[in-house]
Amino acid sequence: MSSSEENVRLTAGDAELTVDPAHGCRISSLRIGGVELLRQGERYGCFPMVPWCGRTGNGRFRNGDATHQLPLNPPPHALHGTGRDVSWHTAHTDGAQAAFYYDLAEPWPYPGRVTQTFELTEDALTLGLAVETYGDSFPAQAGWHPWFLRDIGGRDAVLSFDAAWQEERGADHLPTGRRIDPAPGPWDDCFGMPDGVEVTLTWPQWLELTVKSRSEWVVVYDEQEAAVCVEPQSGPPNGLNTTPRLVTPIDPLEITSTWSWVRL
């Protein structure tokens, strides 16, 4: 298919999801009962973080004997991968399900393919990301960066989660390697949930939305007034260096997340 992909709209019951493959295969809109849940704008919605999540320190990572330099998109680090900056191809769409892909290329130094899937039901959205290699093994990460609106109809979102630890954040915004007891917010921090990510956003007297993933890492970012970000990911920030997960020809990286909601 051409790279000038059109938006894809999925519906199930009164839930409506819009995916914009041409702009990083991000979710540009999620509406429930006609009410928008995601912050609007070309940088927002919900974008995939791939092939790394959060900050990679000084934009450098090692793979065996090779050291690679990534572009410093918020200096001095490389942030949130390249997948959000490229056009994806639509592989399949069918009412309430869709799949998209793009091939890894410069500035990422290894060839491979990334696939993202969406499955919408009346009360849940299931997201999937997979990273495959076309040759050499390489470390990679994958996850999602949703911007949930803080205020919906005059209701301020209440955030609730129970983490086993918080990654101590250094002055350079990278984890120091120390695990500390979870501290009060506001946060731009990574938390560990060894039994799987589970974070709840509640807009009182309207909706409770729960973000789950079998992964054990989540970044919570709520320092902006407009939105609250709950980011399940396959490893911590700077994880290409500290906790590398190798993608090999027989072992792709796969991560899923489910957002489920109930009316209050």
MARLUM-516953 format. One record per residue (C-alpha): x, y, z; residue in one letter. Coordinates in pm, whole numbers, padded with zeros to 5 digits, always signed. Example, Ala and Ser with C-alpha at 12.3 -4.5 7.8 and 13.67 -1.06 7.14 Angstrom:
residues 2
+01230-00450+00780a+01367-00106+00714s
end
This chain:
residues 264
+00000+00000+00000m+00103+00361-00037s+00254+00545+00256s-00017+00813+00236s-00249+00603+00447e-00593+00727+00540e-00727+00726+00894n-00890+00403+01006v-01203+00414+01219r-01311+00122+01438l-01644+00102+01619t-01802-00132+01873a-02120-00036+02056g-02081+00331+02144d-01699+00314+02142a-01521+00471+01848e-01146+00456+01780l-00957+00649+01510t-00604+00544+01409v-00381+00774+01202d-00125+00551+01026p+00038+00839+00838a+00135+01015+01161h+00307+00746+01362g+00015+00505+01370c-00117+00691+01671r-00466+00674+01811i-00592+01022+01727s-00927+00973+01900s-01104+00742+02143l-01466+00836+02205r-01704+00660+02440i-02066+00762+02412g-01951+01051+02195g-01711+01182+02461v-01341+01218+02375e-01092+01057+02619l-00762+01162+02460l-00589+01497+02435r-00616+01623+02078q-00330+01745+01859g-00064+01600+01630e+00173+01519+01920r-00094+01367+02141y-00365+01102+02126g-00177+00779+02196c+00143+00696+02009f+00355+00380+02003p+00698+00399+02163m+00922+00174+01953v+01197+00053+01913p+01271+00214+02250w+01065+00373+02528c+01129+00695+02714g+01482+00829+02722r+01790+00648+02593t+02080+00812+02774g+02278+01050+02548n+02118+00869+02255g+02373+00587+02278r+02331+00214+02320f+02551-00091+02276r+02483-00419+02102n+02770-00656+02157g+03084-00474+02047d+02898-00209+01849a+02801+00131+01991t+02523+00321+01816h+02427+00689+01826q+02062+00793+01794l+01938+01147+01720p+01902+01360+02034l+01542+01471+01990n+01521+01626+02337p+01891+01680+02409p+02082+01529+02574p+01875+01212+02520h+01688+01021+02249a+01318+01003+02338l+01033+00759+02264h+01165+00578+01957g+01115+00642+01587t+00779+00475+01527g+00579+00785+01616r+00761+00987+01345d+00701+00766+01042v+00413+00663+00821s+00285+00308+00876w+00115+00080+00627h-00234-00057+00682t-00219-00437+00669a-00578-00518+00766h-00893-00347+00888t-01228-00502+00961d-01490-00306+01153g-01353-00341+01505a-01000-00472+01433q-00700-00339+01245a-00329-00410+01193a-00047-00186+01071f+00327-00219+01011y+00642-00032+00917y+00996-00141+00842d+01274-00020+01069l+01520+00211+00893a+01765+00492+00966e+01826+00633+01218p+01764+00288+01375w+02070+00082+01283p+01907-00260+01235y+01656-00386+00977p+01331-00529+01105g+00957-00486+01111r+00719-00340+01368v+00353-00444+01376t+00076-00278+01577q-00273-00423+01625t-00598-00286+01763f-00908-00475+01873e-01209-00279+01997l-01510-00409+02188t-01795-00225+02358e-01601-00201+02684d-01232-00256+02601a-00948-00184+02362l-00665-00435+02322t-00337-00308+02177l-00048-00517+02049g+00307-00433+01939l+00564-00671+01791a+00924-00610+01682v+01093-00861+01449e+01443-00864+01307t+01536-00929+00945y+01884-01041+01043g+02106-00949+01335d+01976-00958+01689s+01933-00620+01858f+01797-00478+02184p+01457-00312+02159a+01162-00189+02362q+00798-00123+02287a+00509+00045+02464g+00239+00311+02439w+00214+00675+02538h-00153+00771+02579p-00250+01127+02674w-00574+01084+02869f-00763+01408+02924l-00745+01510+03286r-01070+01708+03281d-01370+01555+03105i-01694+01745+03146g-01572+01917+03460g-01462+01589+03618r-01093+01563+03715d-00937+01222+03664a-00831+01035+03980v-00525+00813+03933l-00489+00489+04130s-00218+00221+04124f-00017+00002+04360d+00344-00038+04248a+00604-00262+04408a+00873+00000+04353w+00965+00324+04181q+01279+00364+03974e+01477+00642+04138e+01512+00925+03886r+01844+01106+03860g+01903+01470+03774a+01946+01359+03410d+01592+01212+03419h+01730+00859+03378l+01678+00585+03635p+01977+00560+03869t+01939+00184+03910g+01805+00218+04264r+01455+00097+04344r+01274+00309+04601i+00936+00306+04768d+00676+00480+04549p+00673+00851+04628a+00381+01095+04603p+00320+01265+04269g+00321+01454+04048p+00525+01205+03849w+00741+01163+03546d+00855+00829+03678d+00882+00459+03606c+00720+00206+03838f+00763-00169+03870g+00464-00404+03886m+00602-00758+03875p+00253-00912+03857d+00164-00696+03558g+00071-00334+03504v-00265-00223+03642e-00346+00148+03667v-00695+00297+03703t-00818+00638+03592l-01155+00744+03731t-01360+01039+03615w-01605+01058+03908p-01967+00971+03836q-01888+00896+03474w-01622+00639+03385l-01352+00416+03531e-01080+00311+03286l-00815+00051+03372t-00487+00011+03182v-00344-00340+03211k-00045-00520+03063s+00143-00839+03139r+00459-00628+03126s+00595-00516+03464e+00692-00160+03372w+00482+00154+03354v+00571+00522+03334v+00322+00765+03487v+00345+01124+03369y+00099+01371+03518d+00303+01692+03538e+00091+01865+03273q-00242+02020+03359e-00418+01902+03043a-00351+01528+03053a-00245+01220+03246v-00018+00965+03075c-00010+00598+03175v+00255+00424+02965e+00290+00043+02979p+00622-00058+02828q+00847-00360+02793s+01133-00212+02994g+01235+00094+03192p+01370+00421+03048p+01727+00374+02921n+01653+00002+02917g+01839-00051+02589l+02147-00007+02809n+02040-00130+03152t+01801-00418+03083t+01846-00505+02715p+01583-00736+02569r+01726-00889+02253l+01507-00935+01948v+01637-01245+01769t+01528-01423+01450p+01338-01678+01660i+01229-01452+01947d+01045-01132+01850p+00956-00874+02113l+00582-00873+02180e+00376-00666+02423i+00004-00619+02471t-00207-00379+02673s-00579-00366+02741t-00778-00058+02832w-01113-00155+02979s-01386+00076+03104w-01705+00072+03307v-01970+00339+03343r-02022+00476+03691l
end
